[in-house]
């Protein structure tokens, strides 16, 4: 029996499945942050959308940080 075949899992999922899930995670984080900023902006009567922009960019930063950690852990 060849030792190389013992290390591989027969039901291992392809790599692209992980990145499809990661794309939905990024979409969810950015969407939730943008929605929260939009909701908070609606509670205030400010003309300039400070909260919307702040939470939108903050959630984009968090999403890219998660992406970076995920790619870094693959090495």
N, C-alpha and C positions, 0 to 999 in steps of 0.2 A: 504494500500500500504506500502510496506517495505521501510524504509529510506535508507537501505544499497545499493539498486539498483540505487538510484538517483545519487550517487557519481561516479559510474563507467560509462565510456563512451562506447557506443555500438560499435563504429568504432575505438576503440583504437588499435594501431599497437602493435605487439608483441615486446618484448624487444630485441630479436635477430636481428630485422631489424635495430635497432639503431647501433648495434655493427658491422653489415655488412657494413653499411655506413661509420662507423668510420674506418674500415679496408681499404676501398678505399681511404679515406682521408689521412690515414697514408702512404699508397702506393704513393699517389700523391705528398705529401710533400717531402718524401724521394727521389722519382724519379725526381722531379723538382730540388731539391738541388743538386743531383748527376749530373744531366744533365748540370746544370749551372756551376758546378765545372769542368766538362769535357770540356765544351765549352770554359771556361776561360783558362783552361790548354792548349787548342789548340791554343789560341792566343799568348801564351808565348812559348819560346823555352827552357824551363827548362826540364832537364832530369828526375828529381824526381817529381812525381805528387802531389805537395803541394796543389794546388787549388782544385784538385779533392778530396783529402782526407779531406781537411778542410771543404769544403761545404757538403761532404757526412756525416761526423760526426756531423756537425752543424745541418743539416736537420734531422738527427736521433734524436738529442737532442730536437729539436722543436716538432717532431712527438710524442715523449714520453711525453713531457710536455702537449701536447694537450690530449693525452690519459689519463694522470693522472688527468687533470682537468675534463675530461668527467666522469671518474669513481668516482671522489670525489663529483661531483654534483649529482650523482645518490643516494647518501645516504640520 
